[in-house]
C-alpha cells in the first residue's frame, strides 16, 4: 500500500513538473528598460504568438548583476546596451550566441545591424542585435540658461541647478569636451586611465552645481517642470518630451558632439525559451 501511495505521489509530482514545464515553454521572461515594452506591444505579441510575457524593468548595471548572480539564468531575453555585451560575456559568460538563421535580419536597419554585430562578436559568434538608438546631449531651459557644451553645466551661475547621470557616458562626454577622444585610447589602458582621472577631477569640481544625479528620464522631466534644474546632460527623448509641453525646453547637440548609443537584444546563457525570444 505504501508503495502504491508513493507511486501516486510521484505521479502527481511529475504531472506538476510537466505542467510547470509547459507553462515555462509558453512564457517569455523579458528583462528590459522602462518604455521598451509598451502594454499594447506586449498585448499584440501575446495575441499573435501565444506566449505570455513576464516583464521585469531594469538598467544596464542591474541586468549584468542579475545575470552574473545566476550564471545567465532567470530570463529568456534581455536588452542591454550594445557596449555592455562583449565585456560581460567575455568575463562572466552570461549570454549565448545568436542563431542568425532563425532571425529575419532584413527587418533591421542595415547600418545598425552591422555596427551591433561588429561590437558584439566574440570568436566569430554574434551575441547581440540592435533594438533602438538615440543620443546623449544637453537639455536646456533656454529662458533661464544658455549652454552649448557639457562643461557649461558646471558654470558658477548654475550652481545647484543642473544634473547628469553618474555613469560612464558623462565621463566620455566631458573627455570629448576637453578635446580628447577617449575611444581612441581604448587600446592603451594607462592613457585611458589617465584621461579618466583627469576628467574625474573636473567632475568632482562640478559636484556643487548638480542638484541631483538622475537615474531615469522622468526625474529629468520632473526636475525641469518643477524649476529645480535649468540644464542637464540627458537622453534626447527627455528633451523632446519636455519640448512638447513647453517650447523653452530644448534638446541640444553639444559643440563637442552628442553621444550615440544603441540598446540591443541578447539571449541569456541559461534562458529556457529561445523560441519565444
C-alpha positions, 0 to 999 in steps of 0.5 A: 500500500505504501508503495502504491501511495508513493507511486501516486505521489510521484505521479502527481509530482511529475504531472506538476513538473510537466505542467510547470514545464509547459507553462515555462515553454509558453512564457517569455521572461523579458528583462528590459528598460522602462518604455521598451515594452509598451502594454499594447506591444506586449498585448499584440505579441501575446495575441499573435504568438501565444506566449505570455510575457513576464516583464521585469524593468531594469538598467544596464548595471542591474541586468549584468548583476542579475545575470552574473548572480545566476550564471545567465539564468532567470530570463529568456531575453534581455536588452542591454546596451550594445557596449555592455555585451562583449565585456560581460560575456567575455568575463562572466559568460552570461549570454549565448550566441545568436542563431542568425538563421532563425532571425529575419535580419532584413527587418533591421536597419542595415547600418545598425545591424552591422555596427551591433554585430561588429561590437558584439562578436566574440570568436566569430559568434554574434551575441547581440542585435540592435533594438533602438538608438538615440543620443546623449546631449544637453537639455536646456531651459533656454529662458533661464540658461544658455549652454552649448557644451557639457562643461557649461553645466558646471558654470558658477551661475548654475550652481545647484541647478543642473544634473547628469547621470553618474555613469560612464557616458558623462565621463566620455562626454566631458573627455570629448569636451576637453578635446580628447577622444577617449575611444581612441585610447581604448587600446592603451589602458594607462592613457585611458586611465589617465584621461579618466582621472583627469576628467574625474577631477573636473567632475568632482569640481562640478559636484556643487552645481548638480542638484541631483544625479538622475537615474531615469528620464522622468526625474529629468522631466520632473526636475525641469517642470518643477524649476529645480534644474535649468540644464542637464546632460540627458537622453534626447527623448527627455528633451523632446518630451519636455519640448512638447509641453513647453517650447523653452525646453530644448534638446541640444547637440553639444559643440563637442558632439552628442553621444550615440548609443544603441540598446540591443537584444541578447539571449541569456546563457541559461534562458529556457525559451529561445523560441519565444525570444 
